[in-house]
Amino acid sequence: MNNETQLRERCREALELTKRHGADEVEIFAQMSHAISADIEKHDLQTSSSQEETMIGIRALVNQQVGFACTNVLDELETTCADAVNLAKASPKDENNVLSEPVPFESLPDLYDPKAESFSVSDAVQQMILMIETADSIDSRLILGGGTFAVNLQTRCIVNTRGIDLAENSSLFTYYALATAKDGAKVSNMAFHFDASHSVDGIDVVPVATRACQDALGSLGAVQGESFVGPVILSPSAVQAVLVNLFAFQLNAKNALRGSSRWGKALGETIAHPSLTVIDNGRMPGGVATESFDREGMPHCELTLIDSGVAAALMHNAYTAVAMNVANTSHSSGSARSTPGISPTNLSIRPGEASKDELIGDIKQGLLVNRFSGSSNPVSGDFSGVAKAAYLIKDGKLDRPVSGTLIAGNVFEALQNLSGMSSETERVFAATLPYLRLEGVSVTAE
């Protein structure tokens, strides 16, 4: 019996047990996972691990009251089902508590590679060794200060009393490198690069290690920068750190219901420069977060969140769709350990027409930020922190690497003053992002 069949039978069993204990409606969401990882620290292999787990989450509805319980001890399944019902009976009633109805859709291909089943801890370690060898072959001054190669083989299953009965297998390999360069007393900033693959044949750690190493070498010998207020170009990694969490918060329908999202009240209004279009697509081919269906069994789809600077849509799960009387956008998220939340899947910013070099070429004095280390408040929009692996821009060219440079501003204002985005994009975790040029950013050289 394969994992998918086993998990589906367990889910159906849990559904019947929960109904037997008094639930009006039931949702069972389960995950069976096999995770492998290998880690680099200070240019040396440090840890490797392998673990397996099956987790079953039970959401019980009694008179539109919700209770949730989960377990990874399958011998205690009935007790967990009873707990979910008892919790529901003690919870407040909410007419927006509903379960999703089944919707016809086609499952996505290429999410699972059978070759992944034979991928071992030793194979993961070899990928980390290849990263170290890549760094050594480029320059003896390089150090991989950190890096991880992770494998996640997963079977997800959801069954509910409305008729949803789905299961899906997936394989995902993710890997990143953090590189620094040291030459005597000179130490570079740490450079980061990431990539992922759903298939064994798609794994390629060499470009990731190479890019991180090249960026680290480029920032070796950084000196003090200059203070000014003006244009800053954020790399895809810096865009992810400064903007993506704000997008996820502001475009979350649950936050709109709570009144904590300013964009939730601004649908149809201009919130950014017309060049900005933000799309989320849970069915993106090869996407890190690509899956056929969401946490509640609804088929993923492509959704434009910001369209040419206009707030176009919010991300919804079943609860918020009922509460706001709109269509569910299939953005229910989470694991079998919790009730459904809301989050983006494969979020992307539509690239521009100018290259990164062309964005730089228009700047008399500015800063290129390859990494950002600091805070970005998704409610107020204020951000401040250290510009890492940064370069001062002078007269349309990269002048010199700089260190000890702080940047600060407000994302809501910066998006209104967005002055360019690159044609090049990079994948940073589940997001695909270009370089963005923001105006009016405060740059402070310490």
N, C-alpha and C positions, 0 to 999 in steps of 0.2 A: 504494500500500500504506500503510495507516494505522500509527500508532505501535504500537498494541497488537499488530497482526499481525507487524510487524517484530521487536518485542521477543520475542514468543513463539517465533518461528522461531530467533532467536539463542539463546534459552534451550534449546530442544530440540537445537540443534547442539552447544552446550556440554555438555549431558548425555551425548550420544553420544560426544563426544571424551574426556570424563572416564572413561567406562566403558571406552573403547578403551585408555586408559592404565593400566587395572588396578583401578579402583574397584569395590567390591562394590555400593555404593549411592551415589547422587548427589542433591544438591539444588542447583538453580540459582535464585538470586534476583537479579532485575535491576530497575533503575530508570532510566527516561528522564525527565529533568526539564528544565523551562524556567523559570528564576527571574528575576524582575524586582524591583528595589527602588528606593525613593527615600527620602532621609533629610533630616531637619531638624536643624540644630544652631544654637543661639543665635539662634533666630527667623529663620533663613535657610536656603534650600535649599543643601545641601552636596554630596551625591553622588547619583548614580543609576547603575544598572547593569543589565545583562541578560546572562545566561549560560545555556548549554545543556550538558548532560552525560548520557552514558549509562554507567552503572556495572554491571558484572556480577560477582556473587560466587559462587564455586564451593565447595561443602562436599562433600568426598569422604570416604567411609567405607571403610576396608579392615580387615576383621576387627575391627570396632567401634572402630577407631582413627580419629580425625578429623583431617583437614587442611583448611585454608581458604586460599584465595587470591582476589584480586579484581583487576580491571583496568578502566580506562576507555579503553584502546587496543585496539579490537576486532580489529585485525590481529594482536594477540598473544594471541588467545583460546586457541589450542591450547597455547601455552606456559604460560599461567596454569592451564589444566586439569591439565597434567602436574605443575606445581608443587604443586597441591592434593593430588594423589595421593602425591607424594614426601613431603610434610609429614605426611600421614596415616601412612605407613609408619614414620616416625620418632617418632610420638606414642605415648603409653601407651594400652593398651586400657582401655575403660570400658564395661561392659555396659549402662549407661544411655544410651549414644549411639545414638539411634534417629531415624528420620525419621517424619514424620506420615503417617497414612493419610487418603485423601480422605473427606470427609464431605459429604453433600448439603446445600445451603443456597441461599437466594435472595440474589442480589446486591442491594445497597442502591441505591435511586434517588437522584437529585438530588446526587450527588457531583461531577458534572462538568457544567459549563456551556459549551456550544460557543461562546458569545459571548466566553469568556475567551481564545480563540485569537487574537482581534484586539486584545486589550488590550495596549497598548504602554508603553514607558518614559515617553512623553509623558503618557499617561493617569495613570500613577502619580504623576508630578510634579504634575499638576493636582490630585490628591487632597491632596497636601501643601500646595499653595498654598491650597486651600480650608480646611485646618486653620488656617493662618496668618491668613487673612482672617476666620475665625470668631473667633479670639482678638482680633484688632484691633477687631472690631465690638462686643465685649463690654466691653473696658476698655483704655485706652492703657497702663496699668501692667503689662499681661500680657506675658510672654515665653514662647514655646515653646522651652524649652531643649533638647528632644530630641523625636524622633518618627520613625517609620518606617512606610512603606506597602510591603508585600511581597506578591508574587504567586508562587505555586508551582503550575505545571501539571505533573502527574506521571502517568506510566504505570508501574505495578508489575506484575511478572510472576514467578510461581514455578512451577517444574516439578521433579518429583522422580521417582525410580524406583519409588515406591510407587503412582504413578498420579495424583498431584496435578498439575493443569495449569490454572493460573488467571492471568487478567490483568484489570486494572482501571485506568480513567482517573479522575483527580480534579483538581479545581481548588480552590484555597484562597487567599483574600485576607485578610491579617491587617494590623492597623494599631493604633498606640497613640500617645498624646501625653503628654509630660512638660511640665507648665506651672509657672512661677513668677510671682510678682507682685513688683514693686519700686516703692516709693513713697519717694523720697529715700533715706535711710539704712536704711529698713525693707525687708527682703527676706523673702518667705514661704518656707515649705518647698516642695519640689517635689511636685506632685500628678500621679498616674499613672492613666490609664484605657486600656482595651484592648477591642477587639472583632474579629470575624471574620465572613466569609461564604464560602460555596461558590459563590455566583453573583454575576454582575456587578450585577444589579438589587438584590441585598441589601446592597451596599456603602453605608455611611452614616457618614462620618467626623465629621460635625458634632456628633452627641451625644457622641462620645468627646472631641473637643476642648472642647466646652462644659462637660462634667463636670469635666475636668481644670482648666479655667480657673476655674470656680466654686469648686472646692476650694482652689485656690491663693489666690484672693482671700480666702477665709474664714480662711486662716491668716496673712494679712498682719498685721504688728504683734504677733506672738507674743511673750510675755514668759516669765519664769522660772516654772516650775511648782512643785509641792509634792512632797515625799517621803512615801511611805506604803507600806504593804502592804495590798492590797485588790483590788477588782474592776477589771478592764481589759476593754474591749470592742475586739476586733480587727475591722477592716473586712475584706471579702473579700480585698483585696489583701494585707493583713497576715496573714490566715489562710493564704493561699497560701505566703507566705514562711516562716511559723513551722511549719506543720503538714504541708503536702502532701508534702514530701520525706521526712518521717518516716513518713507512711503508706506511701509507695512503698517505702521500705526495709524497714520492719517487716513488711509483708504480702507481701514477695517470697520465694517458696519457695526460691530459691537461697540467700538469706541465712539462711533457716531451716535448710537442710541444713548450712551452714557453722557453725551455732551462734551467729550474731551477731544474731539477731532474738529478742527476748524474747517477742514476740507469736506467733512460730512455735511456741512451746511452750505457748501458752495458748489454743488453739482450743477454743471451748465455754465459756471463762471470761469473766467480766466484766472488761473492761479500761478502761471509761470510764463516764461517767454514762449512765443509760438513755435519755436524750434523743438520744444520738448514734447516727446511722445513716449509714454511708458506703457508697456504691454506685459501681461502675465499669461503664460501658456503652459499649462500642466501636461500638454501632449507634445511638447517640443521634441523632435527627434534627437536622441542622445543627451537630453537635458538631465542634470543631476537629480532634479526633483520630479522627473517625468514618471507618471503612473497613469493607469487607465481610469481609476476612480479615486474619489477623495475619502476622507475618514468616515463619511456617512453613506458611501456607496453611490454617490452621484458622479456621472462621467465628467472628467476634466474637459476644459475647453480653452480657447483663446479669448482673452478679455482685454480690451483697451481701457486702461485706467485713467490716463491723462492723454488727451488727444489734441495735439498742436497747442499745448498750453492750457487747455480747458479741462477741468475736472469732469471726467466722463462717467465713471462708475465706481462703486464701492465693492469690496469683496464680501460675499455673503455665505453663511451656512444655512441650514434649515431654520434655525431659531430666528435669526435676524431677517431672513426673507419673509417669514410669517409676520414678524413684528412690524416690518416696514412695508408690508404688502407689495413686495416686488419678487422678481424671479430669483431663484437660488443660483448663484454663480459657481457653485461647486468648489468652494474654497475652505471647506471643512478640513481641519488639520488636527494633528495630534497622534498619540499612540494608544495602545491598549491599556495604558496606565492612567488615562484621564478621560474626561468627557471632551467632546469635540470643541476645538477652538477655531480660529480663523487666521490664515496666513497666506502669503503669496507662495507660488511654486517656482517656476522658472521666470523670474522677473527680468525684463530687459529694457534698456533705453535705446530707442531707435537711433542709429548712428547718423552723423552728418555727412557732408560732402567734402569737407576740408581734411587734410591729413594732420596728424599731430604736429609735424614740422611747420605746416602752414599756420596752425593756431599760434605757435611760438613766434613765427615770422612777423606777426602783426603787433608784437608787444615791445614797447620801448623799455619798460622796467616791470618785471614780474617774477613769479616763482612757479617752478614745476615741482609738485609734491607727488612722490612715488608711493609713500606710505603715510598714514595719519595715525597718530597715537594720542587719543584724548577722548573727549566726550561730545556727543551730539544729542541734544535733548529733543525727542520726537514730539513733545507737546509745545514747547516754546520755539523750537527751531534753532536755538542758540547752539553754536559749536565752538570749541576752543581746544587746542592741543598742539603737539609738536609735529612739525613737518619733517618726516624722515626721508632719507635718501633724496633730499631736495636739491634743486639747482636754481641758482639765480639766473634770470633771463635779462639780457641787456641787448638792446638794439636788434631784436629779432633772432637772437642766438643764445644757446646755453652758454653762460659765461663761466661759471665755476660751481662745484658742489659746495653746499653750505650746511652747517650744523647749528644746533642750538637756536633754531628759528621757530617761532610760534605763529600760528594763524588763528584768527577768530572772526566770527561773523554770525549771520543769521540765515538759515537755509531758505526760509520763506522769501526773504529779500533777495538772496543770491539767485534763486530760481527766476525771479522777475528780471534780474540783470544778467541772465545767462547770455554769454556772447559768442559761444561756439562749442561745437562738439566734433570729435574726430570721426573719420570714416573707419578707423581701426577700432576693433572691439576685443575684449578679452573676457574669459570666463573666470569669475571670482566666486567660488562656492557655487550656489545655484543661480547666480545672476550673470547676465552677459551685458557688459558695460563699455562705453567709449570713454575717451578722455573728455573732460568738461572744462571749459574756461569760464570762470566766475569773475565778475567785476566787483570792485569796492570791498575787497577782503582786507582786513587788518593784518599786516605782516610785521612781526616784531623780532629783531635780532637781539639775542641776549648778550 
